[in-house]
């Protein structure tokens, strides 16, 4: 029986907590957040006797270590800036770990990146611990989709992760469906890492776009190449069948792109403090302060979101373009679970990875990316917990 700490109970944290708590292998879930009322509210939605609300400020290291010492496994539902601090705390307390995305790099945004997380592999192995990294929807399910398609095809020359959302938000002109801080950093500040013609390259932010026809009910959207973990992870683990290109693209509204480009033209595309009058502040914080939190969008988003991976290669000597994807309706997510679609779509895959660990389906120690797990149990759990996926073969390119 696993005792789990759910660290952060926003939209995503609520979904992961409710999902893992339903499994018999999980004895209890500690709901830890700085917002006491939020933890108590979510505790009422878990099975009787399984929820333990806890008010916790993760910047209080002593309280964090004390909390981690009393659990077997922590699901990190905070923004990626806290990853390294939490990983080192888990190494100290002997706690298994899961997160949903990475941050960094330090020289751009001041926080640790994926390479720093992976560098802890030996330390986690030495402590007989597992760290499941990047197990949200993208990264996460998107990487499992890539691994599944990679296993199906004879050759894989190109892998492209595509994220499309056609939602509108009541009362908001600009409404990032996940952390505004993370979205701005990914789109505006971080040069996208890509595999191009077999070489790892860096592109200028918001310099590459294209149109992609997502499955119904999404439709055709303009997508932009932005920095994302999949472009690093897929070439690391899925290069053995001729991979030459790997990218990530996300659909961005034209007005949002214009806003970000204006921000860049004003010289605000950085994480440093600037002076204005007698005050010092980061331009990023100013922009984020004018945007809703993902939790503020619950019940106000209308439309659907799709995350999928496109593999281009060959099977039986014939060219193949195969797209594996998952679509979640924001309206249905709110009606069934009381959350917005992106929270459901991100939280369920994280919970599925934790459940696989609880069931003994993940036994390897060290740092494990989604490409390294057995994909079928993960996919089965996604379907069982309300996130069915589909696969379609697309026409030849062009």
C-alpha positions as CSV (number, residue, x, y, z in Angstrom):
1,X,0.0,0.0,0.0
2,X,1.3,3.4,-1.0
3,X,1.0,6.6,1.0
4,X,1.1,9.5,-1.5
5,X,1.8,13.2,-1.0
6,X,0.0,15.3,-3.6
7,X,2.0,18.5,-3.5
8,X,-0.2,21.3,-4.9
9,X,-3.9,20.9,-5.4
10,X,-4.8,23.2,-8.2
11,X,-6.7,22.0,-11.2
12,X,-4.1,19.3,-12.1
13,X,-3.4,18.4,-8.5
14,X,-7.0,17.8,-7.8
15,X,-7.3,15.4,-10.8
16,X,-4.2,13.4,-9.8
17,X,-5.3,13.1,-6.2
18,X,-8.8,12.0,-7.0
19,X,-7.5,9.5,-9.6
20,X,-4.8,7.8,-7.5
21,X,-7.0,7.7,-4.4
22,X,-9.5,5.5,-6.2
23,X,-6.9,2.7,-6.5
24,X,-6.8,-0.1,-3.9
25,X,-2.9,0.0,-3.9
26,X,-3.1,3.6,-2.4
27,X,-3.8,3.8,1.3
28,X,-4.0,7.5,1.7
29,X,-3.3,10.8,-0.1
30,X,-2.0,13.8,1.7
31,X,-3.3,17.0,0.0
32,X,-0.6,19.6,0.6
33,X,-1.0,23.2,-0.5
34,X,-0.4,26.7,0.9
35,X,-4.2,27.3,0.4
36,X,-5.9,25.6,3.5
37,X,-9.4,26.0,2.1
38,X,-8.5,24.4,-1.2
39,X,-7.0,21.3,0.5
40,X,-10.1,20.9,2.7
41,X,-12.4,21.3,-0.3
42,X,-10.6,18.7,-2.4
43,X,-10.4,16.3,0.6
44,X,-14.2,16.0,0.4
45,X,-14.0,14.6,-3.1
46,X,-11.7,11.7,-2.3
47,X,-12.9,8.3,-1.1
48,X,-13.8,8.2,2.6
49,X,-10.8,7.8,4.9
50,X,-8.2,8.4,2.2
51,X,-7.7,12.1,2.3
52,X,-5.5,14.1,4.7
53,X,-5.5,17.9,4.1
54,X,-2.3,19.7,5.0
55,X,-1.4,23.3,4.8
56,X,2.3,23.4,3.6
57,X,4.6,26.1,2.3
58,X,7.3,24.3,0.4
59,X,9.8,27.1,1.0
60,X,9.8,25.9,4.7
61,X,12.4,23.2,4.2
62,X,12.0,21.7,7.6
63,X,8.3,21.3,7.2
64,X,8.8,19.9,3.7
65,X,11.3,17.3,4.9
66,X,9.1,16.3,7.8
67,X,6.1,15.8,5.4
68,X,8.2,13.8,2.9
69,X,9.5,11.6,5.6
70,X,6.0,10.3,6.3
71,X,5.1,9.2,2.7
72,X,6.3,6.7,0.1
73,X,5.7,8.8,-3.1
74,X,5.3,12.4,-4.0
75,X,3.4,13.8,-7.0
76,X,4.8,17.3,-7.7
77,X,2.0,19.4,-8.9
78,X,3.8,22.7,-8.5
79,X,5.5,24.8,-11.3
80,X,8.7,23.2,-12.5
81,X,10.9,25.8,-10.8
82,X,10.5,23.7,-7.6
83,X,11.6,20.4,-9.2
84,X,15.3,20.3,-8.2
85,X,14.6,21.4,-4.6
86,X,12.0,18.7,-4.3
87,X,14.2,16.1,-5.8
88,X,17.0,16.8,-3.4
89,X,14.6,16.7,-0.5
90,X,13.3,13.3,-1.8
91,X,16.9,12.0,-1.9
92,X,17.3,13.1,1.7
93,X,14.1,11.5,2.9
94,X,14.0,8.4,0.7
95,X,10.9,9.3,-1.1
96,X,9.9,8.2,-4.7
97,X,9.1,11.2,-7.0
98,X,7.0,12.2,-10.0
99,X,6.8,15.6,-11.8
100,X,5.0,16.7,-15.0
101,X,7.4,19.0,-16.7
102,X,10.9,20.5,-16.5
103,X,12.0,24.1,-16.4
104,X,15.2,26.0,-17.3
105,X,17.7,26.4,-18.6
106,X,19.3,28.5,-15.9
107,X,21.1,30.9,-18.2
108,X,17.7,32.0,-19.6
109,X,15.1,31.7,-16.9
110,X,17.2,31.0,-13.8
111,X,15.9,27.5,-13.0
112,X,17.1,23.9,-13.6
113,X,16.5,22.3,-16.9
114,X,15.9,18.7,-18.0
115,X,19.6,17.9,-18.2
116,X,20.1,18.8,-14.6
117,X,17.2,16.5,-13.6
118,X,18.6,13.6,-15.6
119,X,22.0,14.1,-14.0
120,X,20.5,12.9,-10.7
121,X,20.1,9.4,-12.1
122,X,23.0,7.9,-10.2
123,X,22.0,9.5,-6.9
124,X,18.4,8.1,-7.2
125,X,19.7,4.7,-8.1
126,X,22.1,4.7,-5.1
127,X,19.2,5.5,-2.8
128,X,17.1,2.8,-4.4
129,X,14.6,5.4,-5.5
130,X,12.5,6.1,-8.7
131,X,12.0,9.5,-10.1
132,X,9.4,9.7,-12.9
133,X,10.0,12.9,-14.8
134,X,7.8,14.8,-17.3
135,X,4.7,12.7,-16.8
136,X,1.9,15.1,-17.6
137,X,0.2,15.2,-21.0
138,X,2.8,17.0,-23.0
139,X,5.4,16.1,-22.0
140,X,4.2,12.7,-20.7
141,X,1.4,11.0,-22.6
142,X,2.8,12.6,-25.8
143,X,6.1,10.8,-25.2
144,X,4.3,7.5,-24.5
145,X,2.4,8.0,-27.8
146,X,5.8,8.5,-29.5
147,X,7.2,5.3,-28.0
148,X,4.1,3.4,-29.0
149,X,4.3,4.6,-32.7
150,X,8.0,4.0,-32.7
151,X,7.4,0.4,-31.7
152,X,4.8,-0.1,-34.4
153,X,6.8,1.2,-37.4
154,X,9.8,-0.2,-39.2
155,X,11.5,3.2,-39.6
156,X,10.8,6.5,-37.9
157,X,12.3,9.5,-39.5
158,X,10.3,12.3,-37.9
159,X,8.4,12.7,-34.6
160,X,6.3,15.8,-34.1
161,X,4.2,16.6,-31.0
162,X,1.2,18.8,-31.7
163,X,-0.9,20.5,-29.1
164,X,-4.2,22.2,-30.3
165,X,-7.0,23.9,-28.4
166,X,-10.0,25.7,-29.9
167,X,-11.4,26.9,-26.6
168,X,-12.8,30.3,-25.8
169,X,-12.8,31.7,-22.2
170,X,-15.7,33.6,-20.7
171,X,-14.6,37.0,-19.6
172,X,-11.0,36.8,-20.7
173,X,-9.3,38.0,-23.9
174,X,-6.1,36.1,-23.1
175,X,-6.4,32.9,-21.2
176,X,-3.5,30.5,-21.1
177,X,-4.9,27.1,-20.1
178,X,-1.9,26.2,-18.0
179,X,0.6,28.1,-15.9
180,X,0.9,31.6,-17.5
181,X,4.5,31.8,-16.2
182,X,5.4,28.5,-17.9
183,X,3.6,29.4,-21.1
184,X,5.3,32.7,-21.5
185,X,8.7,31.3,-20.8
186,X,8.2,28.4,-23.3
187,X,6.8,30.7,-26.1
188,X,8.8,33.9,-25.7
189,X,12.0,33.3,-23.7
190,X,13.3,29.9,-24.4
191,X,14.9,29.1,-27.8
192,X,13.1,25.9,-29.0
193,X,15.4,22.9,-29.0
194,X,14.8,20.7,-32.2
195,X,16.3,17.8,-34.0
196,X,16.8,18.9,-37.6
197,X,18.5,16.6,-40.1
198,X,20.0,14.6,-37.3
199,X,21.5,17.6,-35.5
200,X,20.3,19.2,-32.3
201,X,19.7,22.9,-33.0
202,X,18.3,26.0,-31.3
203,X,15.7,28.1,-33.0
204,X,14.5,31.7,-32.3
205,X,11.3,31.8,-30.3
206,X,8.2,32.2,-32.4
207,X,10.0,31.9,-35.7
208,X,8.5,28.7,-37.1
209,X,4.7,28.1,-37.7
210,X,2.5,25.9,-39.8
211,X,-1.1,24.8,-40.1
212,X,-2.3,21.4,-38.9
213,X,-5.6,19.7,-39.3
214,X,-6.5,18.3,-35.9
215,X,-9.1,15.6,-35.6
216,X,-12.7,16.7,-35.0
217,X,-13.9,18.7,-33.2
218,X,-10.7,20.7,-33.2
219,X,-10.1,21.4,-36.9
220,X,-7.4,23.3,-38.6
221,X,-5.2,25.5,-36.4
222,X,-2.0,27.5,-36.8
223,X,0.7,25.9,-34.6
224,X,4.0,27.4,-33.5
225,X,7.3,25.7,-32.7
226,X,8.1,26.4,-29.0
227,X,10.5,25.0,-26.5
228,X,9.3,21.7,-25.0
229,X,10.8,18.6,-23.3
230,X,9.7,16.1,-26.0
231,X,12.2,17.6,-28.5
232,X,14.9,16.5,-26.2
233,X,13.5,13.3,-24.8
234,X,12.4,11.7,-28.1
235,X,15.9,11.9,-29.7
236,X,17.5,10.5,-26.5
237,X,15.4,7.3,-26.4
238,X,13.8,6.8,-29.9
239,X,16.6,7.4,-32.3
240,X,17.3,3.8,-33.3
241,X,15.1,3.6,-36.4
242,X,16.5,6.5,-38.4
243,X,15.1,9.6,-36.5
244,X,16.3,12.8,-38.1
245,X,13.7,15.4,-37.0
246,X,11.9,16.0,-33.7
247,X,9.7,19.0,-32.9
248,X,7.0,20.4,-30.7
249,X,4.2,22.7,-32.0
250,X,1.4,24.3,-30.1
251,X,-1.6,26.2,-31.4
252,X,-1.5,29.9,-30.4
253,X,-4.1,32.6,-31.1
254,X,-3.0,35.3,-33.4
255,X,-3.7,38.0,-30.8
256,X,-1.6,36.1,-28.2
257,X,1.3,35.8,-30.6
258,X,1.0,39.6,-31.4
259,X,1.1,40.4,-27.7
260,X,4.2,38.2,-27.1
261,X,6.0,39.7,-30.1
262,X,5.2,43.2,-28.9
263,X,6.5,42.3,-25.4
264,X,9.7,41.1,-27.1
265,X,10.0,44.3,-29.2
266,X,9.8,46.3,-26.0
267,X,12.8,44.4,-24.7
268,X,10.8,42.4,-22.0
269,X,11.6,38.9,-23.2
270,X,13.8,38.0,-20.2
271,X,13.6,37.1,-16.5
272,X,15.7,40.0,-15.1
273,X,14.4,42.7,-12.9
274,X,14.1,46.2,-14.3
275,X,13.7,49.6,-12.6
276,X,10.7,51.9,-13.0
277,X,10.5,54.9,-10.7
278,X,11.3,53.6,-7.2
279,X,10.3,50.0,-7.9
280,X,12.1,47.0,-9.3
281,X,10.1,44.2,-10.9
282,X,10.4,41.5,-13.6
283,X,8.4,42.1,-16.8
284,X,7.3,38.5,-16.7
285,X,5.6,39.0,-13.3
286,X,3.9,42.1,-14.7
287,X,2.5,40.2,-17.6
288,X,1.5,37.2,-15.6
289,X,-0.3,39.5,-13.1
290,X,-2.7,40.5,-15.9
291,X,-3.6,36.9,-16.8
292,X,-6.0,34.4,-15.1
293,X,-4.6,31.4,-13.3
294,X,-5.6,28.0,-14.7
295,X,-7.9,27.5,-11.6
296,X,-9.7,30.8,-12.5
297,X,-10.8,29.2,-15.8
298,X,-12.7,26.3,-14.3
299,X,-16.2,26.4,-15.8
300,X,-15.3,29.2,-18.2
301,X,-13.6,27.4,-21.0
302,X,-15.7,26.1,-24.0
303,X,-14.2,23.9,-26.7
304,X,-11.8,21.0,-26.8
305,X,-8.1,20.3,-26.5
306,X,-6.0,17.8,-28.4
307,X,-2.5,16.5,-27.7
308,X,-1.0,14.0,-30.1
309,X,2.2,12.7,-31.7
310,X,2.8,12.4,-35.4
311,X,5.3,9.7,-36.5
312,X,6.5,9.7,-40.1
313,X,8.4,6.7,-41.3
314,X,7.7,3.4,-43.0
315,X,6.0,0.0,-42.4
316,X,6.4,-2.9,-44.7
317,X,8.3,-0.8,-47.2
318,X,5.5,1.8,-47.5
319,X,5.5,5.4,-46.2
320,X,3.4,6.0,-43.1
321,X,2.2,9.2,-41.3
322,X,0.5,8.0,-38.1
323,X,-1.0,10.3,-35.5
324,X,-1.8,9.1,-32.0
325,X,-3.8,11.5,-29.9
326,X,-6.1,12.3,-27.1
327,X,-9.0,14.8,-27.1
328,X,-10.6,16.3,-24.0
329,X,-13.7,18.6,-23.9
330,X,-13.4,21.5,-21.5
331,X,-17.2,21.5,-21.1
332,X,-17.4,17.7,-20.4
333,X,-14.4,17.9,-18.0
334,X,-16.2,20.6,-16.0
335,X,-19.6,18.8,-16.1
336,X,-18.1,15.4,-15.0
337,X,-15.2,16.5,-12.7
338,X,-15.6,20.2,-12.0
339,X,-12.2,21.0,-13.6
340,X,-11.1,22.5,-16.9
341,X,-10.0,20.2,-19.7
342,X,-6.3,20.9,-19.6
343,X,-6.3,20.1,-15.9
344,X,-8.0,16.7,-16.5
345,X,-5.8,16.0,-19.5
346,X,-2.6,16.7,-17.6
347,X,-3.6,15.2,-14.3
348,X,-4.8,11.8,-15.5
349,X,-1.5,10.7,-17.2
350,X,0.5,11.8,-14.1
351,X,-1.9,9.7,-12.0
352,X,-1.5,6.7,-14.4
353,X,2.3,6.7,-14.0
354,X,1.9,6.9,-10.2
355,X,-0.6,4.0,-10.3
356,X,1.8,1.9,-12.4
357,X,4.4,2.4,-9.7
358,X,1.9,1.6,-7.0
359,X,1.0,-1.7,-8.8
360,X,4.6,-2.7,-9.2
361,X,4.5,-2.1,-13.0
362,X,7.4,0.3,-12.7
363,X,10.3,-1.2,-10.7
364,X,13.4,0.4,-12.3
365,X,15.3,2.9,-10.2
366,X,16.8,6.2,-11.2
367,X,15.4,8.9,-13.5
368,X,12.7,7.5,-15.8
369,X,11.3,9.5,-18.8
370,X,8.0,8.4,-20.3
371,X,9.7,6.8,-23.3
372,X,11.3,4.3,-21.0
373,X,8.2,2.7,-19.5
374,X,6.0,-0.1,-20.9
375,X,3.4,1.9,-22.8
376,X,0.5,-0.5,-22.9
377,X,-0.4,-0.5,-19.1
378,X,-0.1,3.3,-19.2
379,X,-2.5,3.5,-22.2
380,X,-4.9,1.1,-20.6
381,X,-5.0,3.2,-17.4
382,X,-5.6,6.4,-19.4
383,X,-8.7,4.8,-21.0
384,X,-9.9,3.4,-17.7
385,X,-9.7,6.8,-16.1
386,X,-11.6,8.8,-18.7
387,X,-8.9,9.7,-21.2
388,X,-9.4,7.4,-24.2
389,X,-6.9,7.8,-27.1
390,X,-7.0,7.2,-30.8
391,X,-4.7,6.4,-33.7
392,X,-5.2,7.5,-37.3
393,X,-3.1,7.2,-40.5
394,X,-2.9,10.6,-42.3
395,X,-2.4,11.2,-46.0
396,X,1.1,11.7,-47.3
397,X,2.7,15.0,-46.6
398,X,1.8,17.7,-49.0
